[in-house]
Amino acid sequence: MIRVINRTSQNPTELKFWIRGISTDAVSAILIEGYNGSTWAQIDNITNSIPASGTTKTYNSTTTPALAVGFTQFRFSYTKSSGNVGFDDVSVTCGGCIAPSNQSSGMLLIQLGPIP
């Protein structure tokens, strides 16, 4: 499993990122979670449908699933069964960001387990 965590944000209103599955199968999955100050809550779990062409995923108050209020961090976990995933351009738009109002850097990569 590969896990990426962003830096702390204040009042996030939108989360965006780009993904592309490269020879992934139905068991491979990308779990998107938000941290509310005490626990990690699932936002989405992309399984059986990791797009084979580059796709920007967006979560906000009007999307399904919606981005809940109160998250301060986001975590992305890739569970690999087959293939690889391209992951890029993470963007957190928030109401309390210090300029610039888009936090797209400061990611932390954590590897859990071996990479084949």
MONOR-V488121 format. One record per residue. RES is the residue in one letter. NEAR is the number of other C-alpha atoms within 10 Angstrom. D_CENTER is the distance of its C-alpha to the mean C-alpha in Angstrom with 2 decimals. Layout:
res->[RES,RES]
near->[NEAR,NEAR]
d_center->[D_CENTER,D_CENTER]
This chain:
res->[M,I,R,V,I,N,R,T,S,Q,N,P,T,E,L,K,F,W,I,R,G,I,S,T,D,A,V,S,A,I,L,I,E,G,Y,N,G,S,T,W,A,Q,I,D,N,I,T,N,S,I,P,A,S,G,T,T,K,T,Y,N,S,T,T,T,P,A,L,A,V,G,F,T,Q,F,R,F,S,Y,T,K,S,S,G,N,V,G,F,D,D,V,S,V,T,C,G,G,C,I,A,P,S,N,Q,S,S,G,M,L,L,I,Q,L,G,P,I,P]
near->[15,16,17,16,18,20,15,15,20,16,16,24,18,20,19,16,16,15,20,18,21,16,13,21,17,12,13,21,23,22,16,19,21,22,17,15,10,7,10,15,15,16,18,17,16,16,16,13,15,22,17,14,11,15,14,15,11,19,19,17,12,10,10,11,13,14,22,17,13,15,22,17,19,24,21,19,20,21,18,18,13,15,11,16,21,12,17,14,12,20,17,26,20,18,13,12,15,11,7,8,12,18,21,18,12,11,15,11,14,12,12,12,8,7,8,4]
d_center->[14.00,11.79,9.43,7.80,8.18,8.80,12.34,13.74,13.77,16.54,16.54,13.25,14.11,11.38,7.73,7.65,6.60,9.05,9.38,12.75,14.23,17.41,19.87,17.43,19.15,18.74,17.94,14.97,11.67,7.88,7.17,4.56,6.89,8.63,11.70,14.84,17.22,18.38,15.98,12.43,12.10,10.30,8.75,8.65,9.66,10.17,13.51,16.67,15.23,12.88,14.49,17.11,17.22,14.76,12.78,10.86,8.73,9.55,9.57,12.66,15.88,17.28,14.69,14.79,13.01,13.41,11.51,13.90,15.90,16.04,12.64,13.06,9.98,6.30,5.69,4.15,7.58,9.55,12.94,15.43,18.59,19.50,18.41,15.59,12.32,12.05,8.79,9.66,10.21,7.37,9.43,10.00,13.35,15.35,18.93,19.86,18.56,21.33,22.04,20.27,18.46,15.24,13.41,11.94,13.14,13.54,10.79,12.03,12.01,13.47,15.19,16.41,19.25,20.84,19.56,22.22]
